[in-house]
């Protein structure tokens, strides 16, 4: 995911990138209980506290705003949430990085 935050296509200011990375890390560590990777899709199964859905939706919207090659689809509720993340084919390496980070931090 470090490469996720350094790609030329990302418009997030450089000074804000460590903060965004920390937000994803916190989400992976505290809420992800399963990370599946299949081709151009990462599926994260999350469980958590009240407000998890709003938290994930906000993070996904902010990430989409600066990295338009990401697509986030959220289904479920605070107790059982599924987050599907996909990318354009030319950004597959970024998705690979994200999947590896999610797996490592959620273990």
Buried (B, 14 or more C-beta within 10 A) or exposed (E): BEEBBEBEEBEBEEEEBEEBBEBBBEBBEBBBEEBBBEEBBBBBBBBBEEEBBEBBBEBBEBBEEBBEBBBBEBEBEBEEBBBBBBBBEEBEEBBBBBBBBBBEBBE
